[in-house]
Amino acid sequence: MNKKLPFRGRIIDENINFPIKPEDIPSHGRTFAIAFDGQLDTARSAWLIVECLKEKGQGWVPFSWAELDCRLDGEGFLNRGNFLFNRLDEPANRIVNNQIVPWGGGWIVCIDGQYRVTEEFIWRCYFGRPIKIDCEKDQTLIKTAIEELSSGQSA
C-alpha cells in the first residue's frame, strides 16, 4: 500500500466489545451509497462485507478476500474472481481545484492477509450516511445510538 490512509477510527475485531454488531445493521430497504460518498460500487462492497459477517455470526471478525469473492455469483454481482473493495481499502484519486487528492480509503484494513473493519465503517453502515468519528455532533449521535442499542431500540 503506497498511499497514506485517512484515520477512520480504531480497527475493530473480535477482541473489541463494540456496541454495534453486524446483525444490528439493516440490509434491506437501506442503501449504503450515501454513507460512502454516493458511490454505488463502494456501497455494494460495503453491503457484501456486512452480509458476509452476519452470515459468519461471530461479530466483527477478520475476513478474507476469498470469503467475499465466493459470494459474488449468488448476490447478483460480477462473476467470481472479480470482487473489488472499491475505495473501502485504499483511496482512489480525484481532481479537486486542479490538484490530485486521495478520495476514500481506510474503512477496511488488511493485516496479514485478513481484512478488518474500522469504527467509521461500522457507523457509516449503521446510520446510512457519512460520519466522522471526531465530529462533536456525530459523537452525540453515536452516544444516542449506543443508548438505544442498550435499551433494545434500533436506529
DSSP file (Angstrom, degrees, kcal/mol; ACC not computed):
  #  RESIDUE AA STRUCTURE BP1 BP2  ACC     N-H-->O    O-->H-N    N-H-->O    O-->H-N    TCO  KAPPA ALPHA  PHI   PSI    X-CA   Y-CA   Z-CA
    1    1 A M              0   0    0      0, 0.0     4,-0.1     0, 0.0    89,-0.0   0.000 360.0 360.0 360.0 118.2    0.0    0.0    0.0
    2    2 A N        +     0   0    0      2,-0.1     2,-0.3     0, 0.0    88,-0.0   0.694 360.0  82.3 -96.7 -21.9    1.7    3.2   -1.2
    3    3 A K  S    S-     0   0    0     88,-0.1     2,-0.4     1,-0.1     0, 0.0  -0.622  83.2-115.0 -90.6 143.7   -1.0    5.8   -0.3
    4    4 A K        -     0   0    0     -2,-0.3    -2,-0.1    86,-0.0    -1,-0.1  -0.621  34.0-134.8 -74.8 127.6   -1.4    7.2    3.2
    5    5 A L        -     0   0    0     -2,-0.4   100,-0.1    -4,-0.1   101,-0.1  -0.616  15.6-117.3 -85.6 141.7   -4.7    6.1    4.6
    6    6 A P        -     0   0    0      0, 0.0     2,-0.4     0, 0.0    -1,-0.1  -0.412  38.1 -96.6 -70.6 154.0   -7.0    8.5    6.4
    7    7 A F        +     0   0    0      1,-0.1     3,-0.1    -2,-0.1   100,-0.1  -0.604  45.2 171.4 -73.0 124.0   -7.8    7.9   10.1
    8    8 A R        -     0   0    0      1,-0.5   112,-2.4    -2,-0.4   113,-0.3   0.027  51.4 -94.6-121.3  23.9  -11.1    6.0   10.3
    9    9 A G  S    S-     0   0    0    110,-0.2    -1,-0.5   109,-0.1     3,-0.0  -0.341  71.5 -19.9  91.7-176.7  -11.1    5.2   14.0
   10   10 A R        -     0   0    0    108,-0.1   109,-1.9     1,-0.1     2,-0.5  -0.237  66.9-110.7 -63.0 151.8  -10.0    2.0   15.7
   11   11 A I  E     -A  118   0A   0    107,-0.2     2,-0.5   108,-0.1   107,-0.3  -0.764  38.2-144.7 -81.0 127.8   -9.7   -1.2   13.8
   12   12 A I  E     +A  117   0A   0    105,-3.1   105,-0.7    -2,-0.5     2,-0.2  -0.823  31.4 150.0-103.0 131.2  -12.5   -3.4   15.2
   13   13 A D    >   -     0   0    0     -2,-0.5     3,-2.0   103,-0.1    48,-0.2  -0.786  63.0 -71.6-142.4-170.6  -12.1   -7.2   15.6
   14   14 A E  T 3  S+     0   0    0      1,-0.3    47,-0.1    -2,-0.2    -2,-0.0   0.636 123.5  63.0 -64.9 -14.0  -13.4  -10.0   17.8
   15   15 A N  T 3  S+     0   0    0     45,-0.2     2,-0.5     2,-0.0    -1,-0.3   0.514  91.0  76.1 -88.4  -5.2  -11.3   -8.7   20.8
   16   16 A I  S <  S-     0   0    0     -3,-2.0     2,-1.8    44,-0.1    44,-0.2  -0.928  76.8-139.3-111.1 126.1  -13.2   -5.4   21.0
   17   17 A N        -     0   0    0     -2,-0.5    -3,-0.1    -5,-0.0    -2,-0.0  -0.597  31.6-176.5 -82.6  82.5  -16.6   -5.3   22.5
   18   18 A F        -     0   0    0     -2,-1.8    42,-0.1    -5,-0.2    -2,-0.0  -0.631  29.1-131.5 -84.9 139.2  -18.1   -2.9   20.0
   19   19 A P  S    S+     0   0    0      0, 0.0     2,-0.5     0, 0.0    -1,-0.1   0.765  89.9  62.7 -65.4 -25.6  -21.8   -1.8   20.7
   20   20 A I        -     0   0    0      3,-0.0    -2,-0.1     2,-0.0   102,-0.0  -0.874  68.4-165.7-104.5 131.6  -23.0   -2.5   17.1
   21   21 A K    >   -     0   0    0     -2,-0.5     3,-1.8    38,-0.1     4,-0.4  -0.701  38.0-104.5-105.5 161.4  -22.8   -6.0   15.7
   22   22 A P  G >  S+     0   0    0      0, 0.0     3,-1.5     0, 0.0    32,-0.2   0.869 121.5  60.1 -53.5 -36.3  -23.2   -6.9   12.0
   23   23 A E  G 3  S+     0   0    0      1,-0.3    -3,-0.0    30,-0.1    31,-0.0   0.719  95.1  63.5 -65.9 -20.4  -26.7   -8.1   12.8
   24   24 A D  G <  S+     0   0    0     -3,-1.8    -1,-0.3     2,-0.1   131,-0.2   0.591  83.7  89.8 -78.6 -10.5  -27.7   -4.6   14.0
   25   25 A I  S <  S-     0   0    0     -3,-1.5   101,-0.1    -4,-0.4     2,-0.1  -0.783  79.8-131.8 -94.0 114.3  -27.1   -3.1   10.6
   26   26 A P        +     0   0    0      0, 0.0    -2,-0.1     0, 0.0     3,-0.0  -0.388  25.3 179.7 -63.1 136.6  -30.3   -3.2    8.4
   27   27 A S        +     0   0    0     -2,-0.1     2,-0.5     1,-0.1     3,-0.2   0.507  58.5  72.4-116.3  -7.9  -29.5   -4.5    5.0
   28   28 A H  S    S+     0   0    0      1,-0.2     3,-0.1     3,-0.0    -1,-0.1  -0.916 106.0   8.6-110.9 135.0  -33.0   -4.4    3.4
   29   29 A G  S    S+     0   0    0     -2,-0.5     2,-0.4     1,-0.2    -1,-0.2   0.586 109.7  93.7  77.9  10.2  -34.5   -1.1    2.4
   30   30 A R        -     0   0    0     -3,-0.2     2,-0.4     3,-0.0    -1,-0.2  -0.998  58.7-153.0-135.2 138.7  -31.3    0.9    3.0
   31   31 A T        -     0   0    0     -2,-0.4     4,-0.3    97,-0.1     3,-0.3  -0.871  10.4-154.2-107.4 145.4  -28.6    1.8    0.7
   32   32 A F  S  > S+     0   0    0     -2,-0.4     4,-1.4     1,-0.2     6,-0.2   0.373  73.7  99.3 -91.6   3.2  -25.0    2.4    1.8
   33   33 A A  T >4>S+     0   0    0      1,-0.2     5,-2.7     2,-0.2     6,-0.6   0.915  83.0  45.9 -59.9 -45.5  -24.4    4.7   -1.2
   34   34 A I  G >45S+     0   0    0     -3,-0.3     3,-0.9     1,-0.2    -1,-0.2   0.889 108.9  57.8 -63.8 -37.7  -24.9    7.9    0.8
   35   35 A A  G 345S+     0   0    0     -4,-0.3    96,-0.3     1,-0.3    -1,-0.2   0.793 110.2  44.0 -63.2 -28.0  -22.7    6.6    3.5
   36   36 A F  G X<5S-     0   0    0     -4,-1.4     3,-1.6    -3,-0.5    -1,-0.3  -0.441 130.9 -79.3-120.7  58.4  -19.8    6.2    1.1
   37   37 A D  T < 5S-     0   0    0     -3,-0.9    -3,-0.2     1,-0.3    -2,-0.1   0.714  81.1 -67.3  61.3  28.0  -19.9    9.4   -0.9
   38   38 A G  T 3 <S+     0   0    0     -5,-2.7     2,-0.7     1,-0.2    -1,-0.3   0.631  93.4 141.1  74.0  12.8  -22.7    8.4   -3.2
   39   39 A Q    <>  -     0   0    0     -3,-1.6     4,-2.3    -6,-0.6    -1,-0.2  -0.804  36.9-165.0 -96.1 111.4  -20.7    5.7   -4.9
   40   40 A L  H  > S+     0   0    0     -2,-0.7     4,-2.6     1,-0.2     5,-0.2   0.856  88.1  54.9 -64.7 -36.5  -22.9    2.6   -5.7
   41   41 A D  H  > S+     0   0    0      2,-0.2     4,-1.7     1,-0.2    -1,-0.2   0.914 111.3  45.0 -64.6 -40.3  -19.9    0.3   -6.3
   42   42 A T  H  > S+     0   0    0      2,-0.2     4,-2.4     1,-0.2    -2,-0.2   0.903 112.3  52.8 -66.2 -41.1  -18.4    1.2   -2.9
   43   43 A A  H  X S+     0   0    0     -4,-2.3     4,-2.7     1,-0.2    -2,-0.2   0.900 107.5  50.8 -62.2 -42.2  -21.9    0.8   -1.3
   44   44 A R  H  X S+     0   0    0     -4,-2.6     4,-2.3     1,-0.2    -1,-0.2   0.897 110.2  50.1 -63.3 -39.3  -22.3   -2.7   -2.8
   45   45 A S  H  X S+     0   0    0     -4,-1.7     4,-2.0     2,-0.2    -2,-0.2   0.918 111.3  48.3 -64.2 -43.3  -18.9   -3.7   -1.5
   46   46 A A  H  X S+     0   0    0     -4,-2.4     4,-2.3     1,-0.2    -2,-0.2   0.924 111.4  50.6 -62.0 -44.5  -19.8   -2.5    2.0
   47   47 A W  H  X S+     0   0    0     -4,-2.7     4,-2.6     1,-0.2    -2,-0.2   0.910 109.3  50.8 -59.6 -43.3  -23.1   -4.3    1.9
   48   48 A L  H  X S+     0   0    0     -4,-2.3     4,-2.4     1,-0.2    -1,-0.2   0.880 109.2  51.0 -64.6 -38.4  -21.4   -7.5    0.9
   49   49 A I  H  X S+     0   0    0     -4,-2.0     4,-2.3     2,-0.2    -1,-0.2   0.938 111.6  47.1 -63.2 -47.2  -18.9   -7.3    3.7
   50   50 A V  H  X S+     0   0    0     -4,-2.3     4,-2.3     1,-0.2    -2,-0.2   0.920 113.3  48.4 -61.3 -44.0  -21.7   -6.7    6.3
   51   51 A E  H  X S+     0   0    0     -4,-2.6     4,-2.3     1,-0.2    -1,-0.2   0.893 110.1  51.9 -64.3 -39.5  -23.7   -9.6    4.9
   52   52 A C  H  X S+     0   0    0     -4,-2.4     4,-1.8     1,-0.2    -1,-0.2   0.918 111.6  46.4 -62.4 -43.7  -20.7  -11.9    4.9
   53   53 A L  H  X>S+     0   0    0     -4,-2.3     4,-1.5     2,-0.2     5,-0.6   0.853 109.8  53.9 -70.2 -34.0  -20.0  -11.0    8.6
   54   54 A K  H  <5S+     0   0    0     -4,-2.3     3,-0.2     1,-0.2    -1,-0.2   0.933 109.0  49.8 -60.8 -44.4  -23.7  -11.5    9.5
   55   55 A E  H  <5S+     0   0    0     -4,-2.3    -2,-0.2     1,-0.2    -1,-0.2   0.866 106.4  54.3 -63.4 -37.5  -23.5  -15.0    7.9
   56   56 A K  H  <5S-     0   0    0     -4,-1.8    -1,-0.2    -5,-0.2    -2,-0.2   0.841  92.6-155.6 -65.8 -31.9  -20.4  -15.8    9.9
   57   57 A G  T  <5 +     0   0    0     -4,-1.5    -3,-0.1    -3,-0.2    -2,-0.1   0.752  61.6 105.0  66.0  26.8  -22.3  -14.9   13.1
   58   58 A Q  S   <S-     0   0    0     -5,-0.6     2,-0.2     1,-0.5    -4,-0.1   0.173  81.4-116.4-123.0  16.4  -19.1  -14.1   15.1
   59   59 A G  S    S-     0   0    0     -6,-0.4     2,-1.6     1,-0.1    -1,-0.5  -0.562  76.1 -11.7  84.4-149.2  -19.2  -10.3   15.2
   60   60 A W  S    S+     0   0    0    -47,-0.2    57,-0.2    -2,-0.2   -45,-0.2  -0.411  85.7 157.8 -89.1  60.3  -16.5   -8.2   13.6
   61   61 A V        -     0   0    0     -2,-1.6    56,-0.1   -48,-0.2    -2,-0.1  -0.453  50.1 -90.0 -81.3 156.1  -14.1  -11.0   12.9
   62   62 A P        -     0   0    0      0, 0.0     2,-0.3     0, 0.0    54,-0.2  -0.289  48.3-168.7 -60.5 152.7  -11.3  -10.7   10.3
   63   63 A F  B     -B  115   0A   0     52,-1.9    52,-3.7    -3,-0.1     2,-0.2  -0.939  13.6-123.6-142.4 161.9  -12.3  -12.0    6.8
   64   64 A S     >  -     0   0    0     -2,-0.3     4,-1.2    50,-0.2     5,-0.1  -0.667  23.3-117.5-107.6 162.4  -10.6  -12.8    3.6
   65   65 A W  H  > S+     0   0    0     48,-0.4     4,-2.9    -2,-0.2     3,-0.3   0.896 116.3  58.0 -59.9 -40.2  -11.0  -11.5    0.1
   66   66 A A  H  > S+     0   0    0      1,-0.2     4,-2.3     2,-0.2    -1,-0.2   0.855  99.8  57.1 -61.9 -36.2  -11.9  -15.1   -0.9
   67   67 A E  H  4 S+     0   0    0      1,-0.2     4,-0.3     2,-0.2    -1,-0.2   0.879 113.9  39.5 -62.5 -36.9  -14.8  -15.2    1.6
   68   68 A L  H >< S+     0   0    0     -4,-1.2     3,-1.3    -3,-0.3     4,-0.3   0.907 113.7  53.6 -76.8 -43.3  -16.3  -12.2   -0.1
   69   69 A D  H >< S+     0   0    0     -4,-2.9     3,-1.6     1,-0.3     4,-0.4   0.853  99.6  61.5 -62.1 -36.0  -15.5  -13.2   -3.6
   70   70 A C  T 3< S+     0   0    0     -4,-2.3     4,-0.3     1,-0.3    -1,-0.3   0.671 100.5  56.6 -68.1 -14.2  -17.2  -16.6   -3.2
   71   71 A R  T <> S+     0   0    0     -3,-1.3     4,-1.1    -4,-0.3    -1,-0.3   0.540  81.0  91.9 -89.9  -7.6  -20.5  -14.8   -2.6
   72   72 A L  T X4>S+     0   0    0     -3,-1.6     5,-1.7    -4,-0.3     3,-0.7   0.894  81.7  51.3 -59.1 -45.9  -20.4  -12.9   -5.9
   73   73 A D  G >45S+     0   0    0     -4,-0.4     3,-0.8     1,-0.2    -1,-0.2   0.903 112.9  45.5 -59.4 -42.3  -22.4  -15.3   -8.0
   74   74 A G  G 345S+     0   0    0     -4,-0.3    -1,-0.2     1,-0.2    -2,-0.2   0.627 109.5  54.7 -78.8 -13.4  -25.2  -15.6   -5.5
   75   75 A E  G <<5S-     0   0    0     -4,-1.1    -1,-0.2    -3,-0.7    -2,-0.2   0.314 111.5-109.4-105.0   7.9  -25.6  -11.9   -4.9
   76   76 A G  T < 5S+     0   0    0     -3,-0.8    -3,-0.2    -4,-0.4    -2,-0.1   0.730  79.6 119.3  74.9  21.2  -26.0  -10.7   -8.4
   77   77 A F  S   <S-     0   0    0     -5,-1.7    -1,-0.1     1,-0.3     3,-0.1  -0.031  73.2 -49.8 -95.3-155.4  -22.7   -9.1   -8.7
   78   78 A L  S    S-     0   0    0      1,-0.2    -1,-0.3     4,-0.1    -3,-0.2  -0.165  74.0 -78.4 -69.4 171.7  -19.8   -9.8  -11.1
   79   79 A N    >   -     0   0    0      1,-0.2     3,-1.1    -3,-0.1    -1,-0.2  -0.272  64.3 -75.5 -67.7 160.0  -18.6  -13.4  -11.6
   80   80 A R  T 3  S+     0   0    0      1,-0.2    -1,-0.2     2,-0.1   -10,-0.1  -0.173 118.0  42.0 -55.1 150.0  -16.3  -14.9   -9.0
   81   81 A G  T 3  S+     0   0    0     -3,-0.1    -1,-0.2   -12,-0.1    -2,-0.1   0.438  97.5  83.5  91.0   0.5  -12.7  -13.7   -9.1
   82   82 A N    <   +     0   0    0     -3,-1.1     2,-0.1   -13,-0.2    -2,-0.1   0.232  49.6 138.6-121.7  13.6  -13.8  -10.1   -9.6
   83   83 A F        -     0   0    0    -18,-0.1     2,-0.4    -5,-0.1   -14,-0.1  -0.408  29.5-172.5 -65.3 133.8  -14.6   -8.7   -6.1
   84   84 A L        -     0   0    0     -2,-0.1    -2,-0.1   -43,-0.1    -1,-0.0  -0.964  29.1-144.0-124.8 143.0  -13.3   -5.2   -5.6
   85   85 A F    >   -     0   0    0     -2,-0.4     3,-1.4   -40,-0.0    -1,-0.1   0.662  32.2-148.9 -79.0 -15.7  -13.2   -3.2   -2.4
   86   86 A N  T 3   -     0   0    0      1,-0.3    19,-0.1     2,-0.1   -41,-0.1   0.918  69.2 -37.4  49.8  60.5  -14.0    0.0   -4.4
   87   87 A R  T 3  S+     0   0    0      3,-0.2    18,-2.4    17,-0.1    20,-0.3   0.423 113.1 109.5  74.6   0.8  -12.1    2.5   -2.3
   88   88 A L  S <  S+     0   0    0     -3,-1.4    20,-2.2    16,-0.2    19,-1.3   0.862  92.6  25.2 -72.0 -32.7  -13.0    0.9    1.0
   89   89 A D  S    S+     0   0    0      1,-0.3    17,-2.2    16,-0.2    21,-0.1   0.915 132.2  20.0 -95.3 -58.8   -9.4   -0.2    1.5
   90   90 A E  S    S-     0   0    0     15,-0.2    15,-0.3    16,-0.1    -1,-0.3  -0.897  83.8-111.0-115.3 144.0   -7.2    2.2   -0.5
   91   91 A P        -     0   0    0      0, 0.0    13,-0.2     0, 0.0     2,-0.2  -0.337  22.6-142.2 -69.7 151.2   -8.2    5.6   -1.7
   92   92 A A  E     -D  103   0B   0     11,-2.3    11,-2.7    -5,-0.1     2,-0.4  -0.518  25.5-109.1 -94.4 174.3   -8.7    6.5   -5.3
   93   93 A N  E     +D  102   0B   0      9,-0.2     2,-0.3    -2,-0.2     7,-0.1  -0.853  35.3 174.6-106.9 145.2   -7.5    9.8   -6.7
   94   94 A R  E     -D  101   0B   0      7,-2.3     7,-3.1    -2,-0.4     2,-0.6  -0.964  32.5-110.6-141.0 161.2   -9.7   12.6   -7.9
   95   95 A I  E     +D  100   0B   0     -2,-0.3     2,-0.4     5,-0.2     5,-0.2  -0.822  34.8 172.1 -98.5 124.4   -9.1   16.1   -9.1
   96   96 A V  E >  S-D   99   0B   0      3,-3.1     3,-1.4    -2,-0.6    -2,-0.0  -0.994  74.5 -12.3-131.1 123.2  -10.1   19.0   -6.8
   97   97 A N  T 3  S-     0   0    0     -2,-0.4    -1,-0.1     1,-0.3     3,-0.1   0.905 129.4 -55.1  51.0  46.2   -9.0   22.6   -7.7
   98   98 A N  T 3  S+     0   0    0      1,-0.2     2,-0.4    -3,-0.0    -1,-0.3   0.676 118.7 109.0  62.9  20.1   -6.6   21.2  -10.3
   99   99 A Q  E <  S-D   96   0B   0     -3,-1.4    -3,-3.1     2,-0.0     2,-0.6  -0.965  71.4-122.4-125.0 145.0   -4.9   19.0   -7.8
  100  100 A I  E     +D   95   0B   0     -2,-0.4    -5,-0.2    -5,-0.2    -7,-0.0  -0.749  38.6 176.3 -84.3 123.5   -5.0   15.3   -7.4
  101  101 A V  E     -D   94   0B   0     -7,-3.1    -7,-2.3    -2,-0.6     2,-0.1  -0.946  33.4-103.5-127.8 148.8   -6.2   14.3   -3.9
  102  102 A P  E     -D   93   0B   0      0, 0.0     2,-0.4     0, 0.0    -9,-0.2  -0.398  33.6-160.6 -69.8 149.6   -6.9   10.9   -2.3
  103  103 A W  E     -D   92   0B   0    -11,-2.7   -11,-2.3    -2,-0.1     2,-0.1  -0.973  49.8 -24.3-138.3 117.9  -10.6   10.0   -2.0
  104  104 A G  S    S+     0   0    0     -2,-0.4   -16,-0.2   -13,-0.2   -17,-0.1  -0.424  73.9 123.2  81.6-158.9  -12.0    7.4    0.3
  105  105 A G        +     0   0    0    -18,-2.4   -15,-0.2   -15,-0.3   -16,-0.2   0.211  41.3  72.3  83.9 155.7   -9.9    4.5    1.7
  106  106 A G        +     0   0    0    -17,-2.2   -98,-0.2     2,-0.4   -17,-0.2   0.350  64.7 104.7  88.7  -5.8   -9.1    3.3    5.1
  107  107 A W  S    S+     0   0    0    -19,-1.3    11,-1.5   -20,-0.3     2,-0.4   0.811  87.8  37.3 -76.1 -28.5  -12.5    2.0    6.1
  108  108 A I  E    S-C  117   0A   0    -20,-2.2     2,-0.4     9,-0.2    -2,-0.4  -0.985  77.8-163.2-122.7 133.2  -11.2   -1.6    5.6
  109  109 A V  E     -C  116   0A   0      7,-2.8     7,-2.3    -2,-0.4     2,-0.6  -0.960   9.8-144.1-123.5 133.7   -7.7   -2.5    6.6
  110  110 A C  E     +C  115   0A   0     -2,-0.4     2,-0.4     5,-0.2     5,-0.2  -0.856  20.9 174.7 -99.4 124.6   -5.7   -5.6    5.6
  111  111 A I  E >  S-C  114   0A   0      3,-3.1     3,-1.8    -2,-0.6    -2,-0.0  -0.984  72.7 -18.1-130.0 119.7   -3.4   -7.1    8.2
  112  112 A D  T 3  S-     0   0    0     -2,-0.4    -1,-0.1     1,-0.3     3,-0.1   0.868 127.5 -52.0  53.3  41.7   -1.6  -10.3    7.4
  113  113 A G  T 3  S+     0   0    0      1,-0.2     2,-0.4   -49,-0.0   -48,-0.4   0.467 119.0 105.6  78.9   1.2   -3.9  -11.2    4.6
  114  114 A Q  E <   - C   0 111A   0     -3,-1.8    -3,-3.1   -50,-0.1     2,-0.3  -0.941  63.2-136.7-116.2 137.1   -7.1  -10.7    6.7
  115  115 A Y  E     -BC  63 110A   0    -52,-3.7   -52,-1.9    -2,-0.4     2,-0.3  -0.677  19.7-174.3 -94.4 146.0   -9.3   -7.7    6.4
  116  116 A R  E     - C   0 109A   0     -7,-2.3    -7,-2.8    -2,-0.3     2,-0.2  -0.957  18.9-125.4-135.0 153.2  -10.8   -5.8    9.3
  117  117 A V  E     -AC  12 108A   0   -105,-0.7  -105,-3.1    -2,-0.3     2,-0.2  -0.588  19.6-133.6 -96.4 161.0  -13.3   -3.0    9.6
  118  118 A T  E  >  -A   11   0A   0    -11,-1.5     4,-2.0  -107,-0.3  -107,-0.2  -0.663  27.7-104.6-107.4 167.1  -12.9    0.3   11.3
  119  119 A E  H  > S+     0   0    0   -109,-1.9     4,-2.7    -2,-0.2     5,-0.2   0.917 120.8  52.6 -53.4 -46.7  -15.2    2.2   13.7
  120  120 A E  H  > S+     0   0    0   -112,-2.4     4,-2.7     1,-0.2    -1,-0.2   0.872 105.2  54.6 -64.0 -36.7  -16.1    4.7   10.9
  121  121 A F  H  > S+     0   0    0   -113,-0.3     4,-2.3   -14,-0.3    -1,-0.2   0.945 110.9  46.2 -58.2 -47.8  -17.1    1.9    8.5
  122  122 A I  H  X S+     0   0    0     -4,-2.0     4,-2.7     1,-0.2    -2,-0.2   0.938 113.8  47.0 -62.4 -48.2  -19.5    0.4   11.1
  123  123 A W  H  X S+     0   0    0     -4,-2.7     4,-2.8     1,-0.2     5,-0.3   0.904 111.4  51.4 -63.7 -40.6  -21.0    3.8   12.0
  124  124 A R  H  X>S+     0   0    0     -4,-2.7     4,-1.8    -5,-0.2     5,-0.8   0.921 113.5  44.7 -62.3 -42.8  -21.5    4.7    8.3
  125  125 A C  H  <5S+     0   0    0     -4,-2.3    -2,-0.2    -5,-0.2    -1,-0.2   0.910 114.7  49.5 -66.1 -40.9  -23.2    1.4    7.6
  126  126 A Y  H  <5S+     0   0    0     -4,-2.7    -2,-0.2     1,-0.2    -1,-0.2   0.928 121.0  32.5 -65.1 -47.3  -25.3    1.7   10.7
  127  127 A F  H  <5S-     0   0    0     -4,-2.8    -1,-0.2     2,-0.2    -2,-0.2   0.669  98.8-132.9 -86.1 -17.3  -26.5    5.3   10.1
  128  128 A G  T  <5S+     0   0    0     -4,-1.8    -3,-0.2    -5,-0.3   -94,-0.2   0.813  75.7  80.5  69.1  29.3  -26.6    5.0    6.3
  129  129 A R  S   <S-     0   0    0     -5,-0.8   -94,-0.3    -6,-0.3    -1,-0.2  -0.977  92.3 -76.3-156.1 163.2  -24.7    8.3    6.0
  130  130 A P        +     0   0    0      0, 0.0     2,-0.3     0, 0.0   -94,-0.1  -0.380  50.7 178.7 -63.0 142.9  -21.2    9.7    6.1
  131  131 A I        -     0   0    0    -96,-0.3     2,-0.6   -11,-0.1    -7,-0.2  -0.979  21.6-155.3-148.8 134.1  -20.0   10.1    9.7
  132  132 A K    >   -     0   0    0     -2,-0.3     3,-1.9     1,-0.1     6,-0.2  -0.954  12.8-148.5-110.7 121.1  -16.7   11.4   11.0
  133  133 A I  T 3  S+     0   0    0     -2,-0.6    -1,-0.1     1,-0.3  -125,-0.1   0.620  94.3  58.9 -70.3 -10.0  -16.0   10.0   14.5
  134  134 A D  T 3  S+     0   0    0      4,-0.0     2,-0.4     5,-0.0    -1,-0.3   0.451  81.1 103.9 -95.1   0.9  -14.1   13.1   15.5
  135  135 A C    <>  -     0   0    0     -3,-1.9     4,-2.2     1,-0.1     5,-0.2  -0.689  68.3-141.5 -85.5 131.1  -17.0   15.4   15.0
  136  136 A E  H  > S+     0   0    0     -2,-0.4     4,-1.8     1,-0.2     5,-0.2   0.889 101.7  52.6 -59.0 -42.3  -18.8   16.6   18.2
  137  137 A K  H  > S+     0   0    0      1,-0.2     4,-1.8     2,-0.2    -1,-0.2   0.919 111.8  45.5 -60.3 -44.4  -22.2   16.4   16.5
  138  138 A D  H  > S+     0   0    0     -6,-0.2     4,-2.7     1,-0.2    -1,-0.2   0.809 106.0  59.8 -72.1 -29.2  -21.6   12.8   15.4
  139  139 A Q  H  X S+     0   0    0     -4,-2.2     4,-2.5     2,-0.2    -1,-0.2   0.900 106.7  48.2 -62.2 -39.0  -20.2   11.9   18.8
  140  140 A T  H  X S+     0   0    0     -4,-1.8     4,-2.3     2,-0.2    -2,-0.2   0.914 111.5  49.6 -65.4 -43.0  -23.6   12.9   20.3
  141  141 A L  H  X S+     0   0    0     -4,-1.8     4,-2.2     1,-0.2    -2,-0.2   0.902 111.7  48.7 -61.7 -42.3  -25.4   10.8   17.6
  142  142 A I  H  X S+     0   0    0     -4,-2.7     4,-2.5     2,-0.2    -2,-0.2   0.917 109.7  51.6 -64.2 -44.4  -23.2    7.8   18.4
  143  143 A K  H  X S+     0   0    0     -4,-2.5     4,-2.1     1,-0.2    -2,-0.2   0.915 110.8  48.7 -59.7 -43.2  -23.8    8.2   22.1
  144  144 A T  H  X S+     0   0    0     -4,-2.3     4,-2.5     1,-0.2    -1,-0.2   0.906 110.3  51.3 -62.8 -42.3  -27.5    8.2   21.5
  145  145 A A  H  X S+     0   0    0     -4,-2.2     4,-2.7     1,-0.2    -2,-0.2   0.900 108.7  50.7 -63.1 -41.1  -27.3    5.1   19.2
  146  146 A I  H  X S+     0   0    0     -4,-2.5     4,-2.3     2,-0.2    -1,-0.2   0.914 110.9  49.0 -63.1 -42.2  -25.3    3.2   21.9
  147  147 A E  H  X S+     0   0    0     -4,-2.1     4,-1.6     2,-0.2    -2,-0.2   0.910 112.2  48.6 -63.8 -41.6  -28.0    4.1   24.5
  148  148 A E  H  <>S+     0   0    0     -4,-2.5     5,-2.5     2,-0.2     4,-0.5   0.904 110.8  50.3 -64.9 -41.4  -30.8    3.0   22.1
  149  149 A L  H ><5S+     0   0    0     -4,-2.7     3,-0.9     1,-0.2    -1,-0.2   0.899 109.2  52.2 -62.4 -40.0  -29.0   -0.3   21.4
  150  150 A S  H 3<5S+     0   0    0     -4,-2.3    -1,-0.2     1,-0.2    -2,-0.2   0.831 111.0  47.0 -64.9 -32.3  -28.6   -0.9   25.1
  151  151 A S  T 3<5S-     0   0    0     -4,-1.6    -1,-0.2    -5,-0.1    -2,-0.2   0.443 122.2-104.8 -91.5   0.7  -32.3   -0.4   25.6
  152  152 A G  T < 5S+     0   0    0     -3,-0.9    -3,-0.2    -4,-0.5    -2,-0.1   0.492  80.6 123.2  93.3   3.2  -33.3   -2.6   22.7
  153  153 A Q      < -     0   0    0     -5,-2.5     2,-0.3    -6,-0.2    -1,-0.3  -0.381  48.5-140.4 -87.7 174.5  -34.2    0.1   20.2
  154  154 A S              0   0    0     -2,-0.1  -130,-0.0    -3,-0.1    -9,-0.0  -0.968 360.0 360.0-138.6 153.5  -32.7    0.5   16.8
  155  155 A A              0   0    0     -2,-0.3  -130,-0.0  -131,-0.2   -10,-0.0   0.462 360.0 360.0 -73.5 360.0  -31.6    3.4   14.5
